[in-house]
Structure formats: C-alpha cells, structure tokens
Amino acid sequence: MAQEYWLFGTHLHILVDEQKSNGNYDLIEGTLRKGVETPLHVHSKYSEKVYVLEGEFTIYTPSGSITVKPGESFFIPENTPHVVAAGNTEKNRALTVASPSGFAKLIRNSGTLDNGLGIPFEDPNTMERFIEFSEAIGDILLQPPGARP
C-alpha cells in the first residue's frame, strides 16, 4: 500500500508506521520546498529526530536555532516548542523518526494521498482534519508559520 501524502505542500512518505514498529516509532521521509516551515508547535506524546538527506533545515527551539545539513541530525525532545524550516535550496529532504508512534497517524488522517504526478494536491478539508488529529495525538499548535520560540 502506497503511503505517500501531501500535507501543506510538503511531500511525506511513511516508511515505517505504528503497525510495522509495534507502536515504537514512525519513520517519515519529508521533502519540503524552499522556505516552507512548520508552525510553532510542541509534541506532548513523542520526541522527534530529524536527519537531513538533502538541502538544509533550520530548527528553532527555546534554546536557539541550529542549521542542519546533509548527514547531520537534530533531536527534539518531547514537550519542546519548535519550528522546522526548510533551507534556501529548491529541494530539502529529511528523515524524521518520531518515538513513540503518532506522526504517521497524523499524516494518514489529515494529508492527501499522493496521486503519483509529483504535484502537490490538498483536499479542502485538510486544515480541519489536521487540527482534529493533532489534538488526538497530543500535538499542540502554538503559533502560525513565521513565529519562533
């Protein structure tokens, strides 16, 4: 079963989910276009590790910001407010490990299944589903994109 989705213009490929890992972790490959960033948010039920494959990402936390380049990673502990922002290259790609599982469920339930054309596609109800499932997995949106901790 294909597990590739679009969520807010970001292509997400679920490589391992709660079913394959017995709920221990999710492994997600994400490709973000230049300048795309998450809203300021916190995961109250899982930690996150971002490993950059291509391009770069700047991660903002209350401790400051760090730019992570290919071959480097950054760990975001549970309950840490953060923003993940794609770099200035056209294609920024990273692996994310969320432990325990939760992130894959959010993607499956709020994202739009990839149609195989490589073109972002969003269902008009994406935001409603995203808010609903974020709450269900313990993700808390603190501010819109552009805000920093």
Backbone torsions as a table, in degrees:
resi	resn	phi	psi	omega
1	MET	NA	128.4	178.3
2	ALA	-66.8	133.5	177.4
3	GLN	-125.5	55.1	177.1
4	GLU	-116.5	131.7	-173.5
5	TYR	-136.3	161.6	169.5
6	TRP	-112.1	133.7	177.5
7	LEU	-142.7	110.6	-178.7
8	PHE	53.6	45.8	176.8
9	GLY	77.2	6.0	-179.8
10	THR	-107.3	132.4	177.6
11	HIS	-88.6	124.3	-177.0
12	LEU	-124.8	128.0	179.4
13	HIS	-116.4	114.7	178.5
14	ILE	-80.2	111.4	-179.7
15	LEU	-89.8	-40.5	177.2
16	VAL	-138.6	132.9	177.5
17	ASP	-124.5	-172.2	-176.6
18	GLU	-61.2	-27.7	179.3
19	GLN	-71.7	-38.8	-179.3
20	LYS	-81.4	-23.8	-175.9
21	SER	-109.4	9.5	-177.6
22	ASN	58.2	33.8	177.6
23	GLY	80.6	2.0	-176.3
24	ASN	-77.2	-34.8	-178.8
25	TYR	-163.8	163.5	169.5
26	ASP	-119.0	145.2	173.9
27	LEU	-123.7	117.2	-173.8
28	ILE	-124.0	132.6	171.2
29	GLU	-99.9	124.2	-179.4
30	GLY	-121.0	137.3	176.1
31	THR	-119.9	119.5	-177.6
32	LEU	-116.3	140.2	175.0
33	ARG	-75.6	163.5	178.0
34	LYS	-47.9	128.3	173.0
35	GLY	81.2	-4.9	179.6
36	VAL	-73.5	140.3	177.7
37	GLU	-146.3	156.9	177.1
38	THR	-77.8	160.2	168.7
39	PRO	-71.7	163.4	173.3
40	LEU	-65.3	122.8	-175.9
41	HIS	-151.0	172.3	178.3
42	VAL	-139.9	143.3	173.8
43	HIS	-101.7	114.8	-177.2
44	SER	-89.6	-7.8	-176.3
45	LYS	-124.9	-1.3	178.7
46	TYR	-154.8	156.4	174.4
47	SER	-97.9	170.0	-175.2
48	GLU	-140.7	136.2	173.6
49	LYS	-123.8	127.6	-179.0
50	VAL	-108.6	123.4	178.5
51	TYR	-117.9	117.0	-174.1
52	VAL	-83.4	131.0	177.7
53	LEU	-102.5	-34.3	-173.7
54	GLU	-154.4	144.9	-178.3
55	GLY	74.7	-143.2	176.7
56	GLU	-158.3	160.4	179.1
57	PHE	-134.8	141.0	171.4
58	THR	-107.1	128.4	-179.5
59	ILE	-112.9	125.0	-178.8
60	TYR	-106.3	128.6	175.6
61	THR	-134.4	172.6	176.6
62	PRO	-59.0	-21.0	179.4
63	SER	-81.4	-8.9	-177.7
64	GLY	130.6	-159.5	180.0
65	SER	-126.2	153.5	177.0
66	ILE	-141.3	137.2	175.2
67	THR	-97.7	125.3	-175.5
68	VAL	-110.0	127.3	-175.3
69	LYS	-110.2	171.0	-178.4
70	PRO	-51.5	133.0	-179.2
71	GLY	89.0	-6.4	179.9
72	GLU	-107.4	160.1	179.1
73	SER	-139.8	166.2	178.4
74	PHE	-145.0	134.4	-179.0
75	PHE	-100.4	130.1	178.2
76	ILE	-114.8	105.3	-179.4
77	PRO	-64.8	154.5	173.1
78	GLU	-50.7	144.2	177.9
79	ASN	67.7	22.8	177.1
80	THR	-104.5	115.4	175.6
81	PRO	-61.2	135.7	-178.2
82	HIS	-158.7	162.7	173.4
83	VAL	-131.4	137.2	172.9
84	VAL	-114.4	118.8	-176.3
85	ALA	-119.1	130.2	177.2
86	ALA	-69.7	152.1	-179.0
87	GLY	-78.1	-164.7	-175.7
88	ASN	-91.2	4.3	175.9
89	THR	-86.1	156.3	-177.2
90	GLU	-62.6	-33.2	-177.9
91	LYS	-126.3	121.6	178.6
92	ASN	-123.8	120.0	-172.0
93	ARG	-129.7	136.3	-178.8
94	ALA	-147.2	158.0	169.5
95	LEU	-99.8	138.6	176.0
96	THR	-122.3	129.4	173.4
97	VAL	-107.9	120.9	176.2
98	ALA	-110.3	126.0	-175.7
99	SER	-138.1	126.8	-5.2
100	PRO	-70.8	179.4	-177.4
101	SER	-56.5	152.9	176.7
102	GLY	170.5	-41.5	-175.9
103	PHE	-62.7	-41.3	-179.5
104	ALA	-62.0	-38.1	178.7
105	LYS	-62.8	-41.7	177.5
106	LEU	-60.8	-46.2	-179.0
107	ILE	-62.2	-48.8	-178.7
108	ARG	-60.6	-38.4	-174.2
109	ASN	-88.9	-18.0	-179.9
110	SER	-118.8	-18.9	179.0
111	GLY	-79.7	173.1	178.0
112	THR	-110.7	127.3	-178.7
113	LEU	-55.0	132.8	180.0
114	ASP	-65.0	135.7	-179.4
115	ASN	-92.0	3.0	177.6
116	GLY	82.5	0.9	-178.5
117	LEU	-93.9	-6.5	-179.7
118	GLY	73.9	16.1	-179.1
119	ILE	-113.0	126.4	179.2
120	PRO	-57.0	136.2	178.3
121	PHE	-139.4	131.2	-179.1
122	GLU	-125.3	137.3	171.2
123	ASP	-73.8	143.6	-179.7
124	PRO	-61.4	-20.0	-178.8
125	ASN	-96.0	14.2	-176.4
126	THR	-56.4	-48.3	-175.9
127	MET	-63.3	-43.2	178.5
128	GLU	-59.4	-46.5	179.3
129	ARG	-65.4	-39.4	-179.8
130	PHE	-61.2	-46.5	179.5
131	ILE	-63.5	-45.0	180.0
132	GLU	-60.0	-48.5	-176.7
133	PHE	-78.9	-25.3	173.2
134	SER	-60.8	-47.0	179.1
135	GLU	-61.7	-40.2	-177.7
136	ALA	-63.2	-32.7	-178.3
137	ILE	-100.1	4.1	176.6
138	GLY	87.3	17.4	174.5
139	ASP	-87.4	137.1	-177.7
140	ILE	-122.0	119.5	176.3
141	LEU	-83.2	122.0	-175.6
142	LEU	-97.4	-37.5	-177.2
143	GLN	-153.1	161.6	176.7
144	PRO	-74.4	167.6	176.7
145	PRO	-52.5	141.9	-178.2
146	GLY	105.6	-22.9	178.6
147	ALA	-79.8	151.2	179.4
148	ARG	-125.7	150.3	177.1
149	PRO	-70.4	NA	NA
